[in-house]
Amino acid sequence: MTSYDTRVRKCYCCGKKSEHCELMSSNSWGSPDLDQRPPGMFRATVEDWLQECPFCGYVAPIIDKGDAKARSFVATAEFRAACLDPLADPASRRFLVRAAQDAYYGDRRSAFLNTLCAAWVADDNKEQASEALTLRLRAAAHLEGRTIKSIDTRLLLLDVLRRAQRWEAAEGLASQLAAEDLGYPFADIVAFHRGKIEARDSGRFTIARALDQAETEEEW
Amino acid sequence: MTSFYAPRHLEHIAGLEKRFGPVSDEVATALRSLVRVICDYEDPVDAAPFLERCITIAESLHGPRSVLPDLDKWIGHASGADFEHIEPFQLRRLAIKTEIFGEDSEAVAEECEALGRGYASSGGYAKARVLLERSISIKEKLHGAHSAEVAAAVELLAETSTHVKKWTDAKADLERSLSLKQKVFGKRSEEVARCLLASAIVHANASTRQRPGSSRRSIEEAVAAFKLGLGMLEKRFGPDSVEVQVALEEMIRTYVDCRQFRTAEPLLKRLLSISELAYGEDAAALLWILAELAVGYADAGSEATEPMLERGFELLQNFLGARKPIFRNAIMDYAGNKSVLYGEGVLERLVQASEMFRRNLSKRWGA
């Protein structure tokens, strides 16, 4: 069961107090999606993963916590630009502000993950389907231009590219991963993606589904 | 008897005994020569029976004061031997000093401290405590209860209980030391700061032998004492000073040993950032910090593991690269912690973190 509590927090950046509805507990039974979006009730709590100060716009998991970087970022043009992002949904915007802070300080993976979270918010609103696709492309853009060694990040990126219908880029990445002899369970997931890319399927799938399919194919 | 020199000397001494009598200066001098030869060329412990005979004769002829130089010399030579061999002679020296100088004298206090150290290093903690307390009591009478001398004696007591891991005693001793140092040196003095840092280490260590509730309280006490002590060092030496770095490193290593990574993490991050600024982003000094962060994050299944691992391996590769190796003497010239590549097992820590990370990653992706 998901439970919430209302708490007053003093902003780490401006020091002003504001009330926030905080996630206290939830559950995530089942298999996550191929982009690691959690299952169960926790899945639906994505809008509550970040708090925003209503006075200065500072965004953090808990706004009374932060570091020197957070304080200096609030004074940058990048922060102001992210706050004014034309996206309608406030939850998406919070993730984008956070991603802008990550990108500003060179943490590309976190910027990618936070932009992906913004896409998840858009996924939940049928009217924002095109926005979800745009956000996935923006997420992928954070990782462009440098070789990524991390298997985890590349598997996430593979799903992001496939769901954003960047078929060529997705196939390129899948081929690169397949050539690496990654072993179980990573190789099975890559094989599943390759099948879906070939079929031009940009749908949402869980990790369990991908591994089940690999197992079934092996039995055959 | 294992001494090569003893048989000939003893033959000569037997002749002297016949001629001058067994209790004579001649016999004592010959025995003293034998002791010196054994100390210079053989194991000083082998000279113990001859020293015993020598000082018995000298004491009966010239009184206890006359044997002190012989005892001092032999104890000095035998300082590397097991304490059980030295103990009887040190006890004898203490008894003589007490007789000559009186109980309340600097000489007796010093002897008590030396004996206390010996007992502490050989498992005689209870005896060590009695002697160190005796030294404190003497110094209180000589210099006053609130004096630098007494503060140093109490510090020695605290160091001893800490060294033998008697955490309950160590906590009480450090509290006593802290209160005294505040009065003697001032509440914001360096001595008080260092005492607080020592208290923090003791509190953290004590937490490992307690039940969860008490353990948490001990860690909270450690965090509070460390914050206070570090704050004083920061004001005195500067926030990025070597003194602050050393204090951070000691506390981090204690927390890591006590499996308190969460508490160590902010200190590791702070030391990493200081070291990056002080020594550069590719300095050997960063390696152990990156390795500890990687192991801690991997153990907690955190996403922060991978960047730490990547950076750690990349940095290590700079030092171990086959194409352009950096030799040990060059590494020794690097600023910062020079032992990072040798003897500290950085590679092993990184590999350990890497294996943990790989297991966590497989689980994350459904294995």
Interface residues (C-beta under 8 A of the other chain):
Chain A: S31 Q36 R109 K149 S150 I151 D152 T153 L155 Y184 P185 F186 I189 I207 A208 A210 L211
Chain B: E303 E306 P307 E310 L361 S362 R364 W365 G366 A367
